[in-house]
Amino acid sequence: MNASAPHIEVMRSQLGRARGLGAGHSGVGHWWAERVTAASLLPLSTWFVVQMFRLGGADHTEVVKWGGKPVNATMLIALIITTFYHAQLGLQVIVDDYVHGKAHLPTRLLVKIGTSLLGLLGVIAVIKLFVRGSTAK
């Protein structure tokens, strides 16, 4: 007589056992979004750094005139939106990896709301700069 516990064999395939054990539905889209935003931040950030060197030593009036140009305002808004969306994607990965239990959903919402509000604040500042700069000609 064998005193060990009885062996129960489960008749499920490897795929059947793996289903439902992870988030296998949005990883590719999230990965692509991170790469596309990172790639678009390269030229936008380069443009911004070059413009800041060009404006080095400029007074407030010159900066407002610079911000009043439609191309500059558009590029700034694109930089802000892309930066905060990229930050939200990266922070979401950190929250998904390291925050568990009841705190996961509130933390994830806090990240989304926080990055969205900061991005909105930046966009409103650029719009304000554009309005002032376009009337200061």
C-alpha positions in Angstrom: 0.0 0.0 0.0 1.3 3.5 -1.0 1.1 6.0 1.8 1.7 9.1 -0.4 -1.0 11.4 -1.5 -3.0 10.3 -4.5 -1.8 11.8 -7.8 -4.5 13.8 -9.7 -3.8 14.3 -13.4 -5.4 17.4 -14.9 -6.5 16.9 -18.5 -5.8 20.5 -19.7 -3.4 21.7 -22.3 -0.5 24.1 -21.6 -2.5 26.9 -23.3 -5.5 26.1 -21.2 -3.5 26.3 -18.0 -1.9 29.6 -19.0 -5.1 31.4 -19.9 -6.3 33.8 -17.4 -3.0 34.0 -15.6 -1.8 37.3 -17.1 -2.7 40.4 -19.1 -2.2 39.0 -22.6 -4.4 41.4 -24.3 -2.9 44.9 -24.3 0.9 44.3 -24.1 1.7 44.8 -27.8 -0.3 48.0 -28.1 1.3 49.4 -25.0 4.8 48.4 -26.1 4.3 50.1 -29.5 2.9 53.2 -27.9 6.0 53.5 -25.7 8.3 53.1 -28.7 6.4 55.5 -31.0 6.3 58.2 -28.3 9.9 57.7 -27.5 10.9 58.0 -31.2 8.8 61.1 -31.7 10.3 62.7 -28.5 13.8 62.6 -30.1 13.2 65.2 -32.8 10.8 67.2 -30.6 13.3 67.4 -27.7 16.1 68.2 -30.1 14.1 71.1 -31.6 13.3 72.3 -28.1 16.9 72.3 -26.9 18.0 74.1 -30.1 15.3 76.8 -29.6 16.3 77.3 -25.9 19.9 77.9 -26.9 18.7 80.3 -29.6 16.6 82.2 -26.9 19.4 82.2 -24.4 19.7 85.7 -23.0 16.5 86.9 -24.6 14.2 89.1 -22.7 10.6 88.4 -21.9 9.2 90.2 -24.9 11.3 88.2 -27.3 10.3 84.9 -25.7 6.6 85.9 -25.9 7.0 86.9 -29.6 8.7 83.5 -30.2 5.9 81.7 -28.5 3.3 83.7 -30.5 4.5 82.0 -33.8 2.1 79.2 -34.8 4.9 76.7 -35.6 6.6 77.2 -32.3 3.3 76.9 -30.3 2.3 73.8 -32.2 5.7 72.2 -31.6 5.6 73.0 -27.9 2.1 71.6 -27.6 3.2 68.4 -29.4 6.2 68.1 -27.1 4.1 68.5 -24.0 1.4 66.1 -25.0 3.9 63.5 -26.2 6.1 63.9 -23.1 3.2 63.4 -20.6 1.7 60.6 -22.6 5.1 58.8 -22.6 5.4 59.4 -18.9 2.0 58.0 -18.2 2.8 54.9 -20.2 6.1 54.4 -18.3 4.5 55.0 -14.9 1.7 52.6 -15.7 4.2 49.8 -16.3 5.8 50.6 -12.9 2.4 50.6 -11.2 1.4 47.3 -12.9 4.7 45.7 -11.9 5.1 46.9 -8.3 1.7 47.9 -6.9 -0.6 45.0 -6.0 -3.9 44.4 -4.2 -6.4 47.1 -3.4 -3.9 50.0 -4.1 -3.4 49.0 -7.7 -6.5 50.7 -9.2 -6.4 53.9 -7.2 -2.7 54.3 -8.0 -3.2 53.7 -11.7 -6.0 56.2 -11.7 -3.8 58.7 -9.8 -1.1 58.3 -12.4 -3.5 58.9 -15.3 -5.2 61.9 -13.7 -1.9 63.4 -12.5 -0.1 63.2 -15.9 -3.2 64.4 -17.7 -3.6 67.4 -15.5 0.1 68.3 -15.7 -0.1 68.0 -19.5 -3.2 70.1 -19.7 -1.6 72.7 -17.5 1.4 72.8 -20.0 -0.9 73.1 -23.0 -2.9 75.9 -21.4 0.4 77.8 -20.7 1.4 77.4 -24.3 -2.0 78.6 -25.5 -1.7 81.6 -23.2 1.8 82.3 -24.5 0.6 82.0 -28.1 -2.3 84.5 -27.5 -0.1 87.0 -25.9 2.7 86.6 -28.5 0.3 86.9 -31.5 -1.1 90.2 -30.2 2.4 91.6 -29.2 3.5 92.2 -32.8 
